């Protein structure tokens, strides 16, 4: 049994094959003004997408650049379809929307994973599946394009350093924790000076805690890797070992080598390079060193990670106390603090949404609700303790 299609259109709304073919061929039926407006909107979108892909391709190299140029060529073919339908109405080219112009600007001057993420969402919202004026091949192209851009965006997401993600989440932690602290202290009836002092204390305490935690985490991970990394003890003690009775082979077998490979490695350590063994079993000190170097780069330094975490948290935590730094107090200070934090939370949420391939608006609103929820909870607690104290 075939499953029911999701969100099926009413049968009366679906054009027959003959009607669809007629709509696609302007010589067989006159087009309406609404159709021409829609076609020009589609043409503007296709022109914008071609421009975006070309700008991105010019900033890339190798395989990714070739793929993006191919994508631009496909959008060019789609443009021709709408130009054929529009005829003389295709000129001059329709103006792109503000969002399309923004995306083109970002692609030309920055060319980042964020542009690809936005392009992925645009491809996923293609109306060609439901529009009888678009050909089946165009609808299929758009579905494929979404997957191609998704793959390219995924490559870009993987290339992003961990520090960038840490910046977003660290700043978000600072925003939520400090605005909650300020709302609680302010609701308890503390003076503006005490609210500011509490906010600064929360900033420093949180940032230092984040920095110390990151320092310990990275240092511990480095020590764990160092403890697990093989040493060169076999080179140091090789001259004193009995070549016929020794445990060198056991070292390599314990590291996961086969008995044959361990025997080959042991002979190498003793200087017997011209042995009747498989050369592929030979040790690769240079490659091992390169891998260790890659691990060190990926992990970073403990001091660098600590400093980054401190700055990321502090950059978010300072926003809620800005009104109090400039002398505001009471409810006006609270309201402005919430407003500034809300804008920042929407921004960090949108960035997280783009990086994860989700809706930036939904992720921004989710971050906003979480932040405001925490602020409301501490505000109510502040009112409760303020009343009790009084």
Secondary structure as the mmCIF struct_conf table of DSSP 4:
data_model
#
loop_
_struct_conf.conf_type_id
_struct_conf.id
_struct_conf.beg_label_comp_id
_struct_conf.beg_label_asym_id
_struct_conf.beg_label_seq_id
_struct_conf.end_label_comp_id
_struct_conf.end_label_asym_id
_struct_conf.end_label_seq_id
HELX_LH_PP_P HELX_LH_PP_P1 UNK A 2 UNK A 5
TURN_TY1_P TURN_TY1_P1 UNK A 6 UNK A 7
HELX_LH_PP_P HELX_LH_PP_P2 UNK A 8 UNK A 10
HELX_RH_3T_P HELX_RH_3T_P1 UNK A 11 UNK A 13
BEND BEND1 UNK A 14 UNK A 14
HELX_LH_PP_P HELX_LH_PP_P3 UNK A 15 UNK A 16
HELX_RH_AL_P HELX_RH_AL_P1 UNK A 17 UNK A 24
TURN_TY1_P TURN_TY1_P2 UNK A 26 UNK A 28
BEND BEND2 UNK A 29 UNK A 29
HELX_LH_PP_P HELX_LH_PP_P4 UNK A 30 UNK A 32
HELX_RH_AL_P HELX_RH_AL_P2 UNK A 33 UNK A 59
HELX_RH_AL_P HELX_RH_AL_P3 UNK A 62 UNK A 86
HELX_RH_3T_P HELX_RH_3T_P2 UNK A 87 UNK A 90
BEND BEND3 UNK A 92 UNK A 92
HELX_LH_PP_P HELX_LH_PP_P5 UNK A 93 UNK A 97
HELX_RH_AL_P HELX_RH_AL_P4 UNK A 98 UNK A 109
TURN_TY1_P TURN_TY1_P3 UNK A 110 UNK A 110
HELX_RH_AL_P HELX_RH_AL_P5 UNK A 113 UNK A 124
TURN_TY1_P TURN_TY1_P4 UNK A 125 UNK A 125
TURN_TY1_P TURN_TY1_P5 UNK A 128 UNK A 130
TURN_TY1_P TURN_TY1_P6 UNK A 132 UNK A 133
BEND BEND4 UNK A 134 UNK A 134
HELX_RH_AL_P HELX_RH_AL_P6 UNK A 136 UNK A 159
BEND BEND5 UNK A 160 UNK A 160
HELX_RH_AL_P HELX_RH_AL_P7 UNK A 162 UNK A 187
TURN_TY1_P TURN_TY1_P7 UNK A 188 UNK A 189
HELX_RH_AL_P HELX_RH_AL_P8 UNK A 192 UNK A 228
BEND BEND6 UNK A 229 UNK A 229
HELX_RH_AL_P HELX_RH_AL_P9 UNK A 233 UNK A 237
HELX_RH_3T_P HELX_RH_3T_P3 UNK A 238 UNK A 240
BEND BEND7 UNK A 241 UNK A 241
BEND BEND8 UNK A 243 UNK A 245
BEND BEND9 UNK A 247 UNK A 247
HELX_RH_AL_P HELX_RH_AL_P10 UNK A 248 UNK A 254
TURN_TY1_P TURN_TY1_P8 UNK A 255 UNK A 256
HELX_RH_AL_P HELX_RH_AL_P11 UNK A 259 UNK A 269
TURN_TY1_P TURN_TY1_P9 UNK A 270 UNK A 271
BEND BEND10 UNK A 274 UNK A 274
BEND BEND11 UNK A 276 UNK A 277
HELX_RH_3T_P HELX_RH_3T_P4 UNK A 279 UNK A 281
BEND BEND12 UNK A 282 UNK A 282
HELX_RH_AL_P HELX_RH_AL_P12 UNK A 285 UNK A 299
HELX_RH_AL_P HELX_RH_AL_P13 UNK A 302 UNK A 317
TURN_TY1_P TURN_TY1_P10 UNK A 318 UNK A 318
HELX_RH_3T_P HELX_RH_3T_P5 UNK A 319 UNK A 321
HELX_RH_AL_P HELX_RH_AL_P14 UNK A 322 UNK A 325
TURN_TY1_P TURN_TY1_P11 UNK A 326 UNK A 327
HELX_RH_AL_P HELX_RH_AL_P15 UNK A 330 UNK A 356
TURN_TY1_P TURN_TY1_P12 UNK A 357 UNK A 357
BEND BEND13 UNK A 358 UNK A 358
HELX_RH_AL_P HELX_RH_AL_P16 UNK A 360 UNK A 389
#
